[in-house]
Amino acid sequence: MSPNADLRRAILALSRERGPDKTICPSDAARAVGGEQWRDLMEDARDLARELARRGEVEISRRGEVLDPDVPWRGPVRIRAR
């Protein structure tokens, strides 16, 4: 399995476990897949979250506001299953 496939599965599994009223951080998925090297996976986790948001599988938000996955953004974000 590739790290990206594992990350994609982790994002979906963790966000679905939390339910539609709660969110996860991209670092939760990166930690689940990468162990002590989780920081190396953060950019990939954020990119995969954008991809999943484009497909309608998750929402990405900051301070409760849903972000457009096609618009540049930086800083901390949260991921929610749809």
PDB file of N, CA, C and O in Angstrom:
ATOM      1  N   MET A   1       0.834  -1.190   0.000  1.00  0.00           N
ATOM      2  CA  MET A   1       0.000   0.000   0.000  1.00  0.00           C
ATOM      3  C   MET A   1       0.876   1.249   0.000  1.00  0.00           C
ATOM      4  O   MET A   1       1.933   1.280   0.631  1.00  0.00           O
ATOM      5  N   SER A   2       0.432   2.260  -0.703  1.00  0.00           N
ATOM      6  CA  SER A   2       1.163   3.522  -0.719  1.00  0.00           C
ATOM      7  C   SER A   2       0.742   4.365   0.482  1.00  0.00           C
ATOM      8  O   SER A   2      -0.370   4.222   0.989  1.00  0.00           O
ATOM      9  N   PRO A   3       1.633   5.241   0.931  1.00  0.00           N
ATOM     10  CA  PRO A   3       1.260   6.118   2.044  1.00  0.00           C
ATOM     11  C   PRO A   3       0.025   6.963   1.723  1.00  0.00           C
ATOM     12  O   PRO A   3      -0.791   7.215   2.610  1.00  0.00           O
ATOM     13  N   ASN A   4      -0.126   7.402   0.472  1.00  0.00           N
ATOM     14  CA  ASN A   4      -1.299   8.209   0.131  1.00  0.00           C
ATOM     15  C   ASN A   4      -2.584   7.403   0.212  1.00  0.00           C
ATOM     16  O   ASN A   4      -3.603   7.922   0.668  1.00  0.00           O
ATOM     17  N   ALA A   5      -2.563   6.159  -0.215  1.00  0.00           N
ATOM     18  CA  ALA A   5      -3.756   5.319  -0.100  1.00  0.00           C
ATOM     19  C   ALA A   5      -4.087   5.094   1.367  1.00  0.00           C
ATOM     20  O   ALA A   5      -5.254   5.119   1.757  1.00  0.00           O
ATOM     21  N   ASP A   6      -3.055   4.872   2.183  1.00  0.00           N
ATOM     22  CA  ASP A   6      -3.270   4.695   3.628  1.00  0.00           C
ATOM     23  C   ASP A   6      -3.808   5.973   4.253  1.00  0.00           C
ATOM     24  O   ASP A   6      -4.698   5.919   5.101  1.00  0.00           O
ATOM     25  N   LEU A   7      -3.277   7.125   3.843  1.00  0.00           N
ATOM     26  CA  LEU A   7      -3.758   8.401   4.368  1.00  0.00           C
ATOM     27  C   LEU A   7      -5.214   8.644   3.990  1.00  0.00           C
ATOM     28  O   LEU A   7      -6.016   9.073   4.818  1.00  0.00           O
ATOM     29  N   ARG A   8      -5.544   8.369   2.745  1.00  0.00           N
ATOM     30  CA  ARG A   8      -6.928   8.550   2.281  1.00  0.00           C
ATOM     31  C   ARG A   8      -7.881   7.699   3.125  1.00  0.00           C
ATOM     32  O   ARG A   8      -8.925   8.174   3.572  1.00  0.00           O
ATOM     33  N   ARG A   9      -7.509   6.450   3.331  1.00  0.00           N
ATOM     34  CA  ARG A   9      -8.333   5.560   4.152  1.00  0.00           C
ATOM     35  C   ARG A   9      -8.428   6.068   5.583  1.00  0.00           C
ATOM     36  O   ARG A   9      -9.498   6.025   6.188  1.00  0.00           O
ATOM     37  N   ALA A  10      -7.312   6.550   6.127  1.00  0.00           N
ATOM     38  CA  ALA A  10      -7.309   7.044   7.506  1.00  0.00           C
ATOM     39  C   ALA A  10      -8.189   8.287   7.655  1.00  0.00           C
ATOM     40  O   ALA A  10      -8.935   8.400   8.627  1.00  0.00           O
ATOM     41  N   ILE A  11      -8.109   9.212   6.709  1.00  0.00           N
ATOM     42  CA  ILE A  11      -8.946  10.419   6.764  1.00  0.00           C
ATOM     43  C   ILE A  11     -10.418  10.026   6.771  1.00  0.00           C
ATOM     44  O   ILE A  11     -11.195  10.514   7.592  1.00  0.00           O
ATOM     45  N   LEU A  12     -10.794   9.146   5.858  1.00  0.00           N
ATOM     46  CA  LEU A  12     -12.196   8.734   5.774  1.00  0.00           C
ATOM     47  C   LEU A  12     -12.632   7.960   7.008  1.00  0.00           C
ATOM     48  O   LEU A  12     -13.703   8.221   7.556  1.00  0.00           O
ATOM     49  N   ALA A  13     -11.820   7.018   7.447  1.00  0.00           N
ATOM     50  CA  ALA A  13     -12.195   6.202   8.605  1.00  0.00           C
ATOM     51  C   ALA A  13     -12.303   7.050   9.874  1.00  0.00           C
ATOM     52  O   ALA A  13     -13.283   6.943  10.612  1.00  0.00           O
ATOM     53  N   LEU A  14     -11.308   7.882  10.124  1.00  0.00           N
ATOM     54  CA  LEU A  14     -11.316   8.692  11.345  1.00  0.00           C
ATOM     55  C   LEU A  14     -12.451   9.709  11.336  1.00  0.00           C
ATOM     56  O   LEU A  14     -13.106   9.909  12.358  1.00  0.00           O
ATOM     57  N   SER A  15     -12.689  10.349  10.204  1.00  0.00           N
ATOM     58  CA  SER A  15     -13.761  11.346  10.153  1.00  0.00           C
ATOM     59  C   SER A  15     -15.133  10.675  10.278  1.00  0.00           C
ATOM     60  O   SER A  15     -16.035  11.223  10.912  1.00  0.00           O
ATOM     61  N   ARG A  16     -15.293   9.511   9.686  1.00  0.00           N
ATOM     62  CA  ARG A  16     -16.574   8.797   9.803  1.00  0.00           C
ATOM     63  C   ARG A  16     -16.797   8.290  11.221  1.00  0.00           C
ATOM     64  O   ARG A  16     -17.925   8.290  11.714  1.00  0.00           O
ATOM     65  N   GLU A  17     -15.718   7.858  11.880  1.00  0.00           N
ATOM     66  CA  GLU A  17     -15.827   7.427  13.286  1.00  0.00           C
ATOM     67  C   GLU A  17     -16.327   8.560  14.170  1.00  0.00           C
ATOM     68  O   GLU A  17     -17.148   8.345  15.062  1.00  0.00           O
ATOM     69  N   ARG A  18     -15.834   9.762  13.920  1.00  0.00           N
ATOM     70  CA  ARG A  18     -16.219  10.916  14.738  1.00  0.00           C
ATOM     71  C   ARG A  18     -17.646  11.334  14.470  1.00  0.00           C
ATOM     72  O   ARG A  18     -18.303  11.897  15.346  1.00  0.00           O
ATOM     73  N   GLY A  19     -18.139  11.067  13.265  1.00  0.00           N
ATOM     74  CA  GLY A  19     -19.511  11.416  12.926  1.00  0.00           C
ATOM     75  C   GLY A  19     -19.611  12.808  12.326  1.00  0.00           C
ATOM     76  O   GLY A  19     -18.645  13.570  12.339  1.00  0.00           O
ATOM     77  N   PRO A  20     -20.789  13.136  11.799  1.00  0.00           N
ATOM     78  CA  PRO A  20     -20.968  14.390  11.065  1.00  0.00           C
ATOM     79  C   PRO A  20     -20.941  15.648  11.945  1.00  0.00           C
ATOM     80  O   PRO A  20     -20.826  16.758  11.426  1.00  0.00           O
ATOM     81  N   ASP A  21     -21.045  15.488  13.244  1.00  0.00           N
ATOM     82  CA  ASP A  21     -21.050  16.649  14.135  1.00  0.00           C
ATOM     83  C   ASP A  21     -19.676  16.969  14.709  1.00  0.00           C
ATOM     84  O   ASP A  21     -19.523  17.963  15.418  1.00  0.00           O
ATOM     85  N   LYS A  22     -18.679  16.147  14.417  1.00  0.00           N
ATOM     86  CA  LYS A  22     -17.331  16.345  14.960  1.00  0.00           C
ATOM     87  C   LYS A  22     -16.321  16.349  13.818  1.00  0.00           C
ATOM     88  O   LYS A  22     -16.617  15.919  12.703  1.00  0.00           O
ATOM     89  N   THR A  23     -15.131  16.840  14.117  1.00  0.00           N
ATOM     90  CA  THR A  23     -14.091  16.950  13.092  1.00  0.00           C
ATOM     91  C   THR A  23     -12.808  16.275  13.543  1.00  0.00           C
ATOM     92  O   THR A  23     -12.623  15.961  14.719  1.00  0.00           O
ATOM     93  N   ILE A  24     -11.925  16.062  12.569  1.00  0.00           N
ATOM     94  CA  ILE A  24     -10.574  15.599  12.852  1.00  0.00           C
ATOM     95  C   ILE A  24      -9.601  16.622  12.277  1.00  0.00           C
ATOM     96  O   ILE A  24      -9.971  17.457  11.452  1.00  0.00           O
ATOM     97  N   CYS A  25      -8.378  16.542  12.718  1.00  0.00           N
ATOM     98  CA  CYS A  25      -7.304  17.360  12.169  1.00  0.00           C
ATOM     99  C   CYS A  25      -6.552  16.501  11.145  1.00  0.00           C
ATOM    100  O   CYS A  25      -6.453  15.288  11.328  1.00  0.00           O
ATOM    101  N   PRO A  26      -6.024  17.099  10.079  1.00  0.00           N
ATOM    102  CA  PRO A  26      -5.219  16.300   9.154  1.00  0.00           C
ATOM    103  C   PRO A  26      -4.077  15.559   9.867  1.00  0.00           C
ATOM    104  O   PRO A  26      -3.653  14.491   9.425  1.00  0.00           O
ATOM    105  N   SER A  27      -3.590  16.129  10.963  1.00  0.00           N
ATOM    106  CA  SER A  27      -2.504  15.471  11.696  1.00  0.00           C
ATOM    107  C   SER A  27      -2.958  14.153  12.321  1.00  0.00           C
ATOM    108  O   SER A  27      -2.134  13.264  12.533  1.00  0.00           O
ATOM    109  N   ASP A  28      -4.253  14.007  12.620  1.00  0.00           N
ATOM    110  CA  ASP A  28      -4.751  12.741  13.170  1.00  0.00           C
ATOM    111  C   ASP A  28      -4.501  11.605  12.185  1.00  0.00           C
ATOM    112  O   ASP A  28      -4.047  10.528  12.572  1.00  0.00           O
ATOM    113  N   ALA A  29      -4.795  11.847  10.921  1.00  0.00           N
ATOM    114  CA  ALA A  29      -4.567  10.831   9.886  1.00  0.00           C
ATOM    115  C   ALA A  29      -3.071  10.628   9.664  1.00  0.00           C
ATOM    116  O   ALA A  29      -2.612   9.495   9.521  1.00  0.00           O
ATOM    117  N   ALA A  30      -2.314  11.716   9.636  1.00  0.00           N
ATOM    118  CA  ALA A  30      -0.864  11.605   9.429  1.00  0.00           C
ATOM    119  C   ALA A  30      -0.222  10.804  10.561  1.00  0.00           C
ATOM    120  O   ALA A  30       0.666   9.987  10.315  1.00  0.00           O
ATOM    121  N   ARG A  31      -0.657  11.030  11.776  1.00  0.00           N
ATOM    122  CA  ARG A  31      -0.117  10.281  12.927  1.00  0.00           C
ATOM    123  C   ARG A  31      -0.486   8.799  12.840  1.00  0.00           C
ATOM    124  O   ARG A  31       0.328   7.929  13.148  1.00  0.00           O
ATOM    125  N   ALA A  32      -1.721   8.522  12.417  1.00  0.00           N
ATOM    126  CA  ALA A  32      -2.182   7.136  12.320  1.00  0.00           C
ATOM    127  C   ALA A  32      -1.362   6.349  11.300  1.00  0.00           C
ATOM    128  O   ALA A  32      -1.117   5.156  11.481  1.00  0.00           O
ATOM    129  N   VAL A  33      -0.942   7.014  10.237  1.00  0.00           N
ATOM    130  CA  VAL A  33      -0.216   6.343   9.159  1.00  0.00           C
ATOM    131  C   VAL A  33       1.299   6.432   9.351  1.00  0.00           C
ATOM    132  O   VAL A  33       2.011   5.454   9.122  1.00  0.00           O
ATOM    133  N   GLY A  34       1.786   7.586   9.766  1.00  0.00           N
ATOM    134  CA  GLY A  34       3.223   7.834   9.776  1.00  0.00           C
ATOM    135  C   GLY A  34       3.963   7.590  11.066  1.00  0.00           C
ATOM    136  O   GLY A  34       5.194   7.626  11.092  1.00  0.00           O
ATOM    137  N   GLY A  35       3.230   7.340  12.145  1.00  0.00           N
ATOM    138  CA  GLY A  35       3.915   7.139  13.423  1.00  0.00           C
ATOM    139  C   GLY A  35       4.760   8.352  13.776  1.00  0.00           C
ATOM    140  O   GLY A  35       4.287   9.487  13.704  1.00  0.00           O
ATOM    141  N   GLU A  36       5.999   8.116  14.156  1.00  0.00           N
ATOM    142  CA  GLU A  36       6.873   9.211  14.577  1.00  0.00           C
ATOM    143  C   GLU A  36       7.248  10.143  13.431  1.00  0.00           C
ATOM    144  O   GLU A  36       7.673  11.271  13.680  1.00  0.00           O
ATOM    145  N   GLN A  37       7.105   9.710  12.201  1.00  0.00           N
ATOM    146  CA  GLN A  37       7.407  10.559  11.037  1.00  0.00           C
ATOM    147  C   GLN A  37       6.147  11.219  10.480  1.00  0.00           C
ATOM    148  O   GLN A  37       6.112  11.581   9.305  1.00  0.00           O
ATOM    149  N   TRP A  38       5.125  11.379  11.300  1.00  0.00           N
ATOM    150  CA  TRP A  38       3.843  11.911  10.842  1.00  0.00           C
ATOM    151  C   TRP A  38       3.963  13.293  10.202  1.00  0.00           C
ATOM    152  O   TRP A  38       3.217  13.607   9.275  1.00  0.00           O
ATOM    153  N   ARG A  39       4.879  14.111  10.676  1.00  0.00           N
ATOM    154  CA  ARG A  39       5.012  15.466  10.118  1.00  0.00           C
ATOM    155  C   ARG A  39       5.356  15.434   8.626  1.00  0.00           C
ATOM    156  O   ARG A  39       4.970  16.331   7.877  1.00  0.00           O
ATOM    157  N   ASP A  40       6.075  14.408   8.205  1.00  0.00           N
ATOM    158  CA  ASP A  40       6.429  14.265   6.789  1.00  0.00           C
ATOM    159  C   ASP A  40       5.199  14.050   5.909  1.00  0.00           C
ATOM    160  O   ASP A  40       5.263  14.256   4.697  1.00  0.00           O
ATOM    161  N   LEU A  41       4.089  13.640   6.501  1.00  0.00           N
ATOM    162  CA  LEU A  41       2.876  13.330   5.740  1.00  0.00           C
ATOM    163  C   LEU A  41       1.843  14.452   5.768  1.00  0.00           C
ATOM    164  O   LEU A  41       0.790  14.327   5.142  1.00  0.00           O
ATOM    165  N   MET A  42       2.117  15.538   6.476  1.00  0.00           N
ATOM    166  CA  MET A  42       1.107  16.589   6.642  1.00  0.00           C
ATOM    167  C   MET A  42       0.673  17.225   5.320  1.00  0.00           C
ATOM    168  O   MET A  42      -0.523  17.413   5.096  1.00  0.00           O
ATOM    169  N   GLU A  43       1.601  17.549   4.462  1.00  0.00           N
ATOM    170  CA  GLU A  43       1.221  18.169   3.186  1.00  0.00           C
ATOM    171  C   GLU A  43       0.358  17.215   2.366  1.00  0.00           C
ATOM    172  O   GLU A  43      -0.636  17.625   1.768  1.00  0.00           O
ATOM    173  N   ASP A  44       0.744  15.943   2.342  1.00  0.00           N
ATOM    174  CA  ASP A  44      -0.054  14.946   1.619  1.00  0.00           C
ATOM    175  C   ASP A  44      -1.444  14.810   2.241  1.00  0.00           C
ATOM    176  O   ASP A  44      -2.435  14.698   1.519  1.00  0.00           O
ATOM    177  N   ALA A  45      -1.525  14.819   3.577  1.00  0.00           N
ATOM    178  CA  ALA A  45      -2.825  14.696   4.247  1.00  0.00           C
ATOM    179  C   ALA A  45      -3.735  15.867   3.884  1.00  0.00           C
ATOM    180  O   ALA A  45      -4.926  15.677   3.636  1.00  0.00           O
ATOM    181  N   ARG A  46      -3.183  17.065   3.852  1.00  0.00           N
ATOM    182  CA  ARG A  46      -3.977  18.242   3.490  1.00  0.00           C
ATOM    183  C   ARG A  46      -4.399  18.172   2.013  1.00  0.00           C
ATOM    184  O   ARG A  46      -5.535  18.508   1.680  1.00  0.00           O
ATOM    185  N   ASP A  47      -3.497  17.742   1.138  1.00  0.00           N
ATOM    186  CA  ASP A  47      -3.830  17.601  -0.288  1.00  0.00           C
ATOM    187  C   ASP A  47      -4.927  16.559  -0.496  1.00  0.00           C
ATOM    188  O   ASP A  47      -5.845  16.765  -1.290  1.00  0.00           O
ATOM    189  N   LEU A  48      -4.827  15.449   0.214  1.00  0.00           N
ATOM    190  CA  LEU A  48      -5.842  14.402   0.081  1.00  0.00           C
ATOM    191  C   LEU A  48      -7.181  14.866   0.640  1.00  0.00           C
ATOM    192  O   LEU A  48      -8.232  14.512   0.106  1.00  0.00           O
ATOM    193  N   ALA A  49      -7.152  15.655   1.709  1.00  0.00           N
ATOM    194  CA  ALA A  49      -8.399  16.209   2.246  1.00  0.00           C
ATOM    195  C   ALA A  49      -9.065  17.099   1.199  1.00  0.00           C
ATOM    196  O   ALA A  49     -10.284  17.056   1.030  1.00  0.00           O
ATOM    197  N   ARG A  50      -8.270  17.904   0.497  1.00  0.00           N
ATOM    198  CA  ARG A  50      -8.821  18.742  -0.582  1.00  0.00           C
ATOM    199  C   ARG A  50      -9.475  17.865  -1.654  1.00  0.00           C
ATOM    200  O   ARG A  50     -10.584  18.145  -2.110  1.00  0.00           O
ATOM    201  N   GLU A  51      -8.776  16.809  -2.044  1.00  0.00           N
ATOM    202  CA  GLU A  51      -9.306  15.897  -3.069  1.00  0.00           C
ATOM    203  C   GLU A  51     -10.624  15.269  -2.612  1.00  0.00           C
ATOM    204  O   GLU A  51     -11.584  15.194  -3.379  1.00  0.00           O
ATOM    205  N   LEU A  52     -10.658  14.825  -1.371  1.00  0.00           N
ATOM    206  CA  LEU A  52     -11.875  14.209  -0.832  1.00  0.00           C
ATOM    207  C   LEU A  52     -13.001  15.235  -0.719  1.00  0.00           C
ATOM    208  O   LEU A  52     -14.169  14.893  -0.904  1.00  0.00           O
ATOM    209  N   ALA A  53     -12.664  16.479  -0.421  1.00  0.00           N
ATOM    210  CA  ALA A  53     -13.684  17.537  -0.358  1.00  0.00           C
ATOM    211  C   ALA A  53     -14.248  17.817  -1.751  1.00  0.00           C
ATOM    212  O   ALA A  53     -15.449  18.039  -1.905  1.00  0.00           O
ATOM    213  N   ARG A  54     -13.391  17.806  -2.747  1.00  0.00           N
ATOM    214  CA  ARG A  54     -13.867  18.008  -4.132  1.00  0.00           C
ATOM    215  C   ARG A  54     -14.865  16.926  -4.536  1.00  0.00           C
ATOM    216  O   ARG A  54     -15.806  17.183  -5.287  1.00  0.00           O
ATOM    217  N   ARG A  55     -14.650  15.722  -4.030  1.00  0.00           N
ATOM    218  CA  ARG A  55     -15.543  14.589  -4.344  1.00  0.00           C
ATOM    219  C   ARG A  55     -16.794  14.579  -3.468  1.00  0.00           C
ATOM    220  O   ARG A  55     -17.697  13.768  -3.678  1.00  0.00           O
ATOM    221  N   GLY A  56     -16.847  15.471  -2.495  1.00  0.00           N
ATOM    222  CA  GLY A  56     -18.009  15.533  -1.613  1.00  0.00           C
ATOM    223  C   GLY A  56     -17.990  14.533  -0.474  1.00  0.00           C
ATOM    224  O   GLY A  56     -19.010  14.332   0.186  1.00  0.00           O
ATOM    225  N   GLU A  57     -16.846  13.900  -0.228  1.00  0.00           N
ATOM    226  CA  GLU A  57     -16.778  12.900   0.832  1.00  0.00           C
ATOM    227  C   GLU A  57     -16.512  13.512   2.201  1.00  0.00           C
ATOM    228  O   GLU A  57     -16.892  12.938   3.221  1.00  0.00           O
ATOM    229  N   VAL A  58     -15.861  14.675   2.230  1.00  0.00           N
ATOM    230  CA  VAL A  58     -15.590  15.385   3.479  1.00  0.00           C
ATOM    231  C   VAL A  58     -15.781  16.886   3.250  1.00  0.00           C
ATOM    232  O   VAL A  58     -15.864  17.350   2.113  1.00  0.00           O
ATOM    233  N   GLU A  59     -15.849  17.631   4.354  1.00  0.00           N
ATOM    234  CA  GLU A  59     -15.798  19.088   4.322  1.00  0.00           C
ATOM    235  C   GLU A  59     -14.546  19.512   5.059  1.00  0.00           C
ATOM    236  O   GLU A  59     -14.146  18.883   6.039  1.00  0.00           O
ATOM    237  N   ILE A  60     -13.935  20.574   4.587  1.00  0.00           N
ATOM    238  CA  ILE A  60     -12.786  21.149   5.269  1.00  0.00           C
ATOM    239  C   ILE A  60     -13.246  22.487   5.837  1.00  0.00           C
ATOM    240  O   ILE A  60     -13.881  23.278   5.138  1.00  0.00           O
ATOM    241  N   SER A  61     -12.926  22.738   7.096  1.00  0.00           N
ATOM    242  CA  SER A  61     -13.379  23.977   7.709  1.00  0.00           C
ATOM    243  C   SER A  61     -12.284  24.599   8.567  1.00  0.00           C
ATOM    244  O   SER A  61     -11.315  23.956   8.970  1.00  0.00           O
ATOM    245  N   ARG A  62     -12.495  25.893   8.824  1.00  0.00           N
ATOM    246  CA  ARG A  62     -11.652  26.631   9.764  1.00  0.00           C
ATOM    247  C   ARG A  62     -12.596  27.493  10.593  1.00  0.00           C
ATOM    248  O   ARG A  62     -13.384  28.270  10.054  1.00  0.00           O
ATOM    249  N   ARG A  63     -12.506  27.347  11.893  1.00  0.00           N
ATOM    250  CA  ARG A  63     -13.360  28.112  12.819  1.00  0.00           C
ATOM    251  C   ARG A  63     -14.831  28.006  12.444  1.00  0.00           C
ATOM    252  O   ARG A  63     -15.581  28.978  12.532  1.00  0.00           O
ATOM    253  N   GLY A  64     -15.232  26.806  12.022  1.00  0.00           N
ATOM    254  CA  GLY A  64     -16.622  26.552  11.699  1.00  0.00           C
ATOM    255  C   GLY A  64     -17.056  26.953  10.305  1.00  0.00           C
ATOM    256  O   GLY A  64     -18.183  26.651   9.913  1.00  0.00           O
ATOM    257  N   GLU A  65     -16.200  27.626   9.534  1.00  0.00           N
ATOM    258  CA  GLU A  65     -16.539  28.047   8.178  1.00  0.00           C
ATOM    259  C   GLU A  65     -16.000  27.024   7.179  1.00  0.00           C
ATOM    260  O   GLU A  65     -14.812  26.704   7.191  1.00  0.00           O
ATOM    261  N   VAL A  66     -16.876  26.517   6.318  1.00  0.00           N
ATOM    262  CA  VAL A  66     -16.468  25.540   5.306  1.00  0.00           C
ATOM    263  C   VAL A  66     -15.616  26.244   4.261  1.00  0.00           C
ATOM    264  O   VAL A  66     -15.980  27.306   3.755  1.00  0.00           O
ATOM    265  N   LEU A  67     -14.476  25.638   3.945  1.00  0.00           N
ATOM    266  CA  LEU A  67     -13.538  26.196   2.974  1.00  0.00           C
ATOM    267  C   LEU A  67     -13.724  25.545   1.606  1.00  0.00           C
ATOM    268  O   LEU A  67     -14.041  24.359   1.505  1.00  0.00           O
ATOM    269  N   ASP A  68     -13.526  26.322   0.578  1.00  0.00           N
ATOM    270  CA  ASP A  68     -13.557  25.826  -0.797  1.00  0.00           C
ATOM    271  C   ASP A  68     -12.246  25.087  -1.050  1.00  0.00           C
ATOM    272  O   ASP A  68     -11.177  25.676  -0.889  1.00  0.00           O
ATOM    273  N   PRO A  69     -12.298  23.807  -1.444  1.00  0.00           N
ATOM    274  CA  PRO A  69     -11.058  23.057  -1.644  1.00  0.00           C
ATOM    275  C   PRO A  69     -10.226  23.555  -2.825  1.00  0.00           C
ATOM    276  O   PRO A  69      -9.056  23.195  -2.956  1.00  0.00           O
ATOM    277  N   ASP A  70     -10.828  24.383  -3.689  1.00  0.00           N
ATOM    278  CA  ASP A  70     -10.110  24.874  -4.861  1.00  0.00           C
ATOM    279  C   ASP A  70      -9.524  26.273  -4.671  1.00  0.00           C
ATOM    280  O   ASP A  70      -8.917  26.827  -5.587  1.00  0.00           O
ATOM    281  N   VAL A  71      -9.705  26.832  -3.492  1.00  0.00           N
ATOM    282  CA  VAL A  71      -9.168  28.150  -3.186  1.00  0.00           C
ATOM    283  C   VAL A  71      -7.973  27.966  -2.247  1.00  0.00           C
ATOM    284  O   VAL A  71      -8.052  27.185  -1.299  1.00  0.00           O
ATOM    285  N   PRO A  72      -6.879  28.670  -2.499  1.00  0.00           N
ATOM    286  CA  PRO A  72      -5.718  28.530  -1.607  1.00  0.00           C
ATOM    287  C   PRO A  72      -6.051  28.936  -0.174  1.00  0.00           C
ATOM    288  O   PRO A  72      -6.701  29.958   0.049  1.00  0.00           O
ATOM    289  N   TRP A  73      -5.615  28.152   0.780  1.00  0.00           N
ATOM    290  CA  TRP A  73      -5.727  28.483   2.189  1.00  0.00           C
ATOM    291  C   TRP A  73      -4.549  27.893   2.928  1.00  0.00           C
ATOM    292  O   TRP A  73      -3.930  26.922   2.492  1.00  0.00           O
ATOM    293  N   ARG A  74      -4.258  28.507   4.057  1.00  0.00           N
ATOM    294  CA  ARG A  74      -3.152  28.051   4.902  1.00  0.00           C
ATOM    295  C   ARG A  74      -3.626  28.039   6.338  1.00  0.00           C
ATOM    296  O   ARG A  74      -4.676  28.586   6.676  1.00  0.00           O
ATOM    297  N   GLY A  75      -2.834  27.408   7.165  1.00  0.00           N
ATOM    298  CA  GLY A  75      -3.162  27.403   8.585  1.00  0.00           C
ATOM    299  C   GLY A  75      -3.954  26.179   8.986  1.00  0.00           C
ATOM    300  O   GLY A  75      -4.206  25.288   8.175  1.00  0.00           O
ATOM    301  N   PRO A  76      -4.347  26.147  10.254  1.00  0.00           N
ATOM    302  CA  PRO A  76      -5.036  24.974  10.782  1.00  0.00           C
ATOM    303  C   PRO A  76      -6.432  24.808  10.193  1.00  0.00           C
ATOM    304  O   PRO A  76      -7.189  25.769  10.058  1.00  0.00           O
ATOM    305  N   VAL A  77      -6.747  23.582   9.851  1.00  0.00           N
ATOM    306  CA  VAL A  77      -8.076  23.252   9.319  1.00  0.00           C
ATOM    307  C   VAL A  77      -8.587  21.997  10.006  1.00  0.00           C
ATOM    308  O   VAL A  77      -7.832  21.268  10.648  1.00  0.00           O
ATOM    309  N   ARG A  78      -9.868  21.762   9.860  1.00  0.00           N
ATOM    310  CA  ARG A  78     -10.519  20.579  10.400  1.00  0.00           C
ATOM    311  C   ARG A  78     -11.228  19.859   9.259  1.00  0.00           C
ATOM    312  O   ARG A  78     -11.585  20.474   8.254  1.00  0.00           O
ATOM    313  N   ILE A  79     -11.431  18.546   9.420  1.00  0.00           N
ATOM    314  CA  ILE A  79     -12.071  17.721   8.396  1.00  0.00           C
ATOM    315  C   ILE A  79     -13.277  17.032   9.017  1.00  0.00           C
ATOM    316  O   ILE A  79     -13.191  16.472  10.111  1.00  0.00           O
ATOM    317  N   ARG A  80     -14.411  17.078   8.303  1.00  0.00           N
ATOM    318  CA  ARG A  80     -15.650  16.460   8.782  1.00  0.00           C
ATOM    319  C   ARG A  80     -16.189  15.548   7.682  1.00  0.00           C
ATOM    320  O   ARG A  80     -16.171  15.901   6.503  1.00  0.00           O
ATOM    321  N   ALA A  81     -16.667  14.375   8.083  1.00  0.00           N
ATOM    322  CA  ALA A  81     -17.305  13.460   7.116  1.00  0.00           C
ATOM    323  C   ALA A  81     -18.618  14.075   6.648  1.00  0.00           C
ATOM    324  O   ALA A  81     -19.286  14.780   7.405  1.00  0.00           O
ATOM    325  N   ARG A  82     -18.981  13.807   5.406  1.00  0.00           N
ATOM    326  CA  ARG A  82     -20.255  14.295   4.863  1.00  0.00           C
ATOM    327  C   ARG A  82     -21.185  13.134   4.682  1.00  0.00           C
ATOM    328  O   ARG A  82     -22.318  13.315   4.236  1.00  0.00           O
TER     329      ARG A  82
END
